[in-house]
Amino acid sequence: MNLIAPSDIPIVIAAGGNGKRMGGNKPERMLAGKRLIDHALSIATKMSDNVAVAIQVDSKLDFPDLMPRLFDRESSVGPLSALTNALEYAAQANARHVLLMGCDMPFLPLDLLPQLDSHAKDDRAVIAQHRGRLQLACALWPTSARNSLDIYAASGRRSLHGFAEMIGCEEFVWKHSQPDPFLNINTADDLVVAEERFDQMDSNSPI
């Protein structure tokens, strides 16, 4: 049960990746009876009343018609294209920040957005740090960074980490360590691990 009221901060789900390491079509890979995109939508809509999905132009991904679709301009720039969409979408919504999250993180905690927002500043990204690693796949970005992102992309750089360093970022140390809430599903082996985790969660649920 989500005891936190949904925020008006926009969330954009990045679902335009090819998922080559797991054989392609990552958003529609099945996990615990649902597609990865469905897990992501379930998490995002509990955290925010304003959710959109960033996809490639030729994507056939099926999800609710009323959910805004943000089409990547260039498929070769990876998450940077999704971030471009996210910042533009947030600007149109007159929002100061936007949470960009991957479609492959089915265990994200529902208090992630308010926790990051509590450390937000107008011109800096806010990134959870867990077990010494920055979780750039689910970071809160300032809308004011749009112009800086254009400059960064024009330089040929593609790393979200590099862009966060360029604009500056706040690190929020996530203290909940077990099990890992930031598990990424990038390979077939990751899917197996996640499936086992869902099975364990079901077995521990009260009847």
C-alpha positions as a Markdown table, in Angstrom:
| # | Residue | x | y | z |
|---|---|---|---|---|
| 1 | Met | 0.0 | 0.0 | 0.0 |
| 2 | Asn | 1.2 | 3.5 | -0.9 |
| 3 | Leu | 0.8 | 5.8 | 2.1 |
| 4 | Ile | 2.4 | 8.8 | 0.3 |
| 5 | Ala | 0.2 | 11.1 | -1.7 |
| 6 | Pro | 1.2 | 11.2 | -5.4 |
| 7 | Ser | 3.3 | 14.2 | -6.3 |
| 8 | Asp | 2.7 | 16.7 | -9.1 |
| 9 | Ile | 6.4 | 16.4 | -10.1 |
| 10 | Pro | 6.5 | 14.7 | -13.5 |
| 11 | Ile | 8.0 | 11.3 | -14.0 |
| 12 | Val | 9.3 | 10.1 | -17.4 |
| 13 | Ile | 9.9 | 6.4 | -17.9 |
| 14 | Ala | 12.8 | 5.8 | -20.3 |
| 15 | Ala | 11.6 | 2.9 | -22.5 |
| 16 | Gly | 13.5 | 3.5 | -25.7 |
| 17 | Gly | 16.5 | 1.2 | -25.1 |
| 18 | Asn | 17.1 | -1.8 | -27.3 |
| 19 | Gly | 18.0 | -4.2 | -24.5 |
| 20 | Lys | 20.6 | -5.9 | -26.6 |
| 21 | Arg | 22.1 | -7.7 | -23.6 |
| 22 | Met | 18.9 | -9.6 | -23.0 |
| 23 | Gly | 18.0 | -10.2 | -26.7 |
| 24 | Gly | 16.1 | -7.0 | -27.3 |
| 25 | Asn | 12.6 | -5.6 | -26.6 |
| 26 | Lys | 13.4 | -4.9 | -22.9 |
| 27 | Pro | 10.2 | -3.1 | -21.9 |
| 28 | Glu | 8.0 | -6.1 | -22.9 |
| 29 | Arg | 10.1 | -8.7 | -21.2 |
| 30 | Met | 7.9 | -10.6 | -18.7 |
| 31 | Leu | 8.7 | -10.6 | -15.0 |
| 32 | Ala | 6.3 | -12.1 | -12.3 |
| 33 | Gly | 3.5 | -12.2 | -14.8 |
| 34 | Lys | 3.8 | -8.6 | -16.0 |
| 35 | Arg | 5.9 | -6.7 | -18.5 |
| 36 | Leu | 8.8 | -4.6 | -17.3 |
| 37 | Ile | 7.0 | -1.5 | -18.6 |
| 38 | Asp | 3.9 | -2.5 | -16.5 |
| 39 | His | 6.0 | -2.7 | -13.4 |
| 40 | Ala | 7.5 | 0.7 | -14.1 |
| 41 | Leu | 4.1 | 2.3 | -14.8 |
| 42 | Ser | 2.7 | 0.8 | -11.6 |
| 43 | Ile | 5.5 | 2.4 | -9.6 |
| 44 | Ala | 5.5 | 5.7 | -11.4 |
| 45 | Thr | 1.7 | 6.3 | -11.2 |
| 46 | Lys | 1.8 | 5.7 | -7.4 |
| 47 | Met | 4.5 | 8.3 | -7.0 |
| 48 | Ser | 3.2 | 11.0 | -9.4 |
| 49 | Asp | -0.1 | 12.1 | -11.0 |
| 50 | Asn | 1.9 | 13.2 | -14.1 |
| 51 | Val | 3.6 | 10.2 | -15.9 |
| 52 | Ala | 4.9 | 10.0 | -19.5 |
| 53 | Val | 6.9 | 7.4 | -21.4 |
| 54 | Ala | 9.9 | 8.1 | -23.6 |
| 55 | Ile | 10.1 | 5.7 | -26.6 |
| 56 | Gln | 11.7 | 5.4 | -30.0 |
| 57 | Val | 9.8 | 6.8 | -33.0 |
| 58 | Asp | 9.1 | 3.3 | -34.4 |
| 59 | Ser | 8.2 | 1.7 | -31.1 |
| 60 | Lys | 5.2 | -0.6 | -31.0 |
| 61 | Leu | 5.1 | -0.6 | -27.2 |
| 62 | Asp | 1.6 | -0.9 | -26.0 |
| 63 | Phe | 0.5 | 1.1 | -22.9 |
| 64 | Pro | -2.6 | 3.2 | -21.9 |
| 65 | Asp | -3.6 | 5.6 | -24.7 |
| 66 | Leu | -4.0 | 8.5 | -22.3 |
| 67 | Met | -0.4 | 8.2 | -21.1 |
| 68 | Pro | 1.8 | 10.8 | -23.0 |
| 69 | Arg | 4.3 | 9.4 | -25.4 |
| 70 | Leu | 7.6 | 11.2 | -25.8 |
| 71 | Phe | 9.4 | 10.2 | -29.0 |
| 72 | Asp | 13.2 | 10.0 | -28.9 |
| 73 | Arg | 14.7 | 12.3 | -31.6 |
| 74 | Glu | 17.8 | 10.1 | -32.0 |
| 75 | Ser | 18.0 | 6.4 | -31.1 |
| 76 | Ser | 21.8 | 6.5 | -31.0 |
| 77 | Val | 22.2 | 8.7 | -27.9 |
| 78 | Gly | 20.6 | 6.4 | -25.4 |
| 79 | Pro | 19.4 | 7.8 | -22.1 |
| 80 | Leu | 20.4 | 11.3 | -23.1 |
| 81 | Ser | 17.6 | 11.4 | -25.6 |
| 82 | Ala | 15.1 | 10.3 | -22.9 |
| 83 | Leu | 16.5 | 13.0 | -20.6 |
| 84 | Thr | 16.0 | 15.6 | -23.4 |
| 85 | Asn | 12.4 | 14.6 | -23.7 |
| 86 | Ala | 11.9 | 14.6 | -19.9 |
| 87 | Leu | 13.3 | 18.1 | -19.5 |
| 88 | Glu | 11.1 | 19.4 | -22.3 |
| 89 | Tyr | 8.1 | 17.7 | -20.9 |
| 90 | Ala | 8.7 | 19.1 | -17.5 |
| 91 | Ala | 9.1 | 22.6 | -18.9 |
| 92 | Gln | 5.8 | 22.3 | -20.7 |
| 93 | Ala | 4.2 | 21.3 | -17.3 |
| 94 | Asn | 5.9 | 24.4 | -15.6 |
| 95 | Ala | 7.6 | 21.9 | -13.3 |
| 96 | Arg | 11.0 | 22.7 | -11.7 |
| 97 | His | 12.1 | 19.1 | -11.7 |
| 98 | Val | 11.4 | 15.8 | -13.4 |
| 99 | Leu | 12.2 | 12.3 | -12.3 |
| 100 | Leu | 13.7 | 10.2 | -15.1 |
| 101 | Met | 13.5 | 6.5 | -14.4 |
| 102 | Gly | 14.3 | 3.4 | -16.4 |
| 103 | Cys | 11.7 | 0.8 | -17.3 |
| 104 | Asp | 13.9 | -1.9 | -15.9 |
| 105 | Met | 13.9 | -1.2 | -12.1 |
| 106 | Pro | 10.9 | -3.1 | -10.7 |
| 107 | Phe | 11.8 | -2.7 | -7.1 |
| 108 | Leu | 12.1 | 1.1 | -6.8 |
| 109 | Pro | 10.8 | 2.3 | -3.4 |
| 110 | Leu | 7.6 | 4.4 | -3.5 |
| 111 | Asp | 9.2 | 7.1 | -1.4 |
| 112 | Leu | 12.0 | 7.7 | -3.8 |
| 113 | Leu | 10.5 | 10.8 | -5.4 |
| 114 | Pro | 9.7 | 12.6 | -2.1 |
| 115 | Gln | 13.1 | 11.7 | -0.7 |
| 116 | Leu | 14.9 | 13.1 | -3.7 |
| 117 | Asp | 12.6 | 16.1 | -3.8 |
| 118 | Ser | 13.5 | 16.9 | -0.2 |
| 119 | His | 17.1 | 17.6 | -1.4 |
| 120 | Ala | 16.2 | 19.4 | -4.6 |
| 121 | Lys | 17.7 | 22.6 | -5.7 |
| 122 | Asp | 16.7 | 24.6 | -8.8 |
| 123 | Asp | 19.9 | 24.1 | -10.8 |
| 124 | Arg | 21.3 | 20.7 | -9.6 |
| 125 | Ala | 20.4 | 17.1 | -10.1 |
| 126 | Val | 19.5 | 14.9 | -7.1 |
| 127 | Ile | 20.8 | 11.4 | -7.3 |
| 128 | Ala | 20.4 | 8.5 | -4.9 |
| 129 | Gln | 23.6 | 6.9 | -3.8 |
| 130 | His | 23.3 | 3.3 | -2.7 |
| 131 | Arg | 26.2 | 1.1 | -1.6 |
| 132 | Gly | 28.6 | 3.7 | -2.9 |
| 133 | Arg | 27.1 | 3.8 | -6.4 |
| 134 | Leu | 25.1 | 6.7 | -7.9 |
| 135 | Gln | 21.7 | 5.6 | -9.3 |
| 136 | Leu | 21.6 | 7.7 | -12.4 |
| 137 | Ala | 18.9 | 5.6 | -14.0 |
| 138 | Cys | 16.4 | 7.1 | -11.5 |
| 139 | Ala | 17.5 | 10.7 | -10.8 |
| 140 | Leu | 15.7 | 14.0 | -10.3 |
| 141 | Trp | 16.8 | 16.5 | -12.8 |
| 142 | Pro | 16.2 | 20.3 | -12.8 |
| 143 | Thr | 14.2 | 21.7 | -15.7 |
| 144 | Ser | 16.6 | 24.6 | -15.9 |
| 145 | Ala | 19.3 | 22.2 | -17.3 |
| 146 | Arg | 17.7 | 22.0 | -20.8 |
| 147 | Asn | 20.0 | 24.5 | -22.4 |
| 148 | Ser | 23.1 | 22.9 | -20.7 |
| 149 | Leu | 22.0 | 19.5 | -22.0 |
| 150 | Asp | 22.0 | 20.8 | -25.6 |
| 151 | Ile | 25.5 | 22.2 | -25.2 |
| 152 | Tyr | 26.6 | 18.9 | -23.6 |
| 153 | Ala | 25.1 | 16.8 | -26.4 |
| 154 | Ala | 26.6 | 19.0 | -29.0 |
| 155 | Ser | 30.1 | 18.2 | -27.6 |
| 156 | Gly | 29.5 | 14.6 | -28.4 |
| 157 | Arg | 29.3 | 13.4 | -24.9 |
| 158 | Arg | 26.6 | 10.9 | -24.0 |
| 159 | Ser | 27.1 | 9.9 | -20.3 |
| 160 | Leu | 24.4 | 10.9 | -17.8 |
| 161 | His | 27.1 | 10.9 | -15.2 |
| 162 | Gly | 29.1 | 13.4 | -17.1 |
| 163 | Phe | 26.1 | 15.6 | -17.5 |
| 164 | Ala | 25.4 | 15.4 | -13.8 |
| 165 | Glu | 28.9 | 16.5 | -13.1 |
| 166 | Met | 28.6 | 19.3 | -15.5 |
| 167 | Ile | 25.5 | 20.9 | -13.9 |
| 168 | Gly | 26.3 | 19.7 | -10.4 |
| 169 | Cys | 24.4 | 17.2 | -8.3 |
| 170 | Glu | 23.3 | 16.4 | -4.8 |
| 171 | Glu | 23.9 | 12.9 | -3.6 |
| 172 | Phe | 21.2 | 11.4 | -1.3 |
| 173 | Val | 22.5 | 8.4 | 0.5 |
| 174 | Trp | 19.9 | 5.7 | 0.5 |
| 175 | Lys | 20.2 | 3.8 | 3.7 |
| 176 | His | 17.8 | 0.9 | 3.0 |
| 177 | Ser | 20.3 | -1.7 | 1.8 |
| 178 | Gln | 18.6 | -5.1 | 1.8 |
| 179 | Pro | 17.4 | -6.2 | -0.6 |
| 180 | Asp | 18.7 | -3.8 | -3.3 |
| 181 | Pro | 15.8 | -1.5 | -4.3 |
| 182 | Phe | 17.8 | -0.3 | -7.3 |
| 183 | Leu | 18.2 | -3.6 | -9.1 |
| 184 | Asn | 18.5 | -3.0 | -12.8 |
| 185 | Ile | 17.3 | -5.7 | -15.3 |
| 186 | Asn | 19.8 | -5.7 | -18.1 |
| 187 | Thr | 20.4 | -9.3 | -18.9 |
| 188 | Ala | 18.5 | -12.6 | -18.9 |
| 189 | Asp | 20.4 | -13.5 | -15.7 |
| 190 | Asp | 19.0 | -10.4 | -14.1 |
| 191 | Leu | 15.5 | -11.5 | -15.0 |
| 192 | Val | 16.1 | -14.8 | -13.2 |
| 193 | Val | 17.3 | -13.0 | -10.1 |
| 194 | Ala | 14.3 | -10.6 | -10.1 |
| 195 | Glu | 11.9 | -13.5 | -10.6 |
| 196 | Glu | 13.4 | -15.3 | -7.6 |
| 197 | Arg | 13.0 | -12.2 | -5.6 |
| 198 | Phe | 9.3 | -11.8 | -6.5 |
| 199 | Asp | 8.8 | -15.5 | -5.6 |
| 200 | Gln | 10.4 | -14.8 | -2.2 |
| 201 | Met | 8.2 | -11.8 | -1.7 |
| 202 | Asp | 5.1 | -13.8 | -2.5 |
| 203 | Ser | 6.2 | -16.6 | -0.1 |
| 204 | Asn | 6.6 | -14.1 | 2.7 |
| 205 | Ser | 3.3 | -12.4 | 2.1 |
| 206 | Pro | 0.6 | -13.1 | 4.7 |
| 207 | Ile | -2.2 | -15.3 | 3.5 |
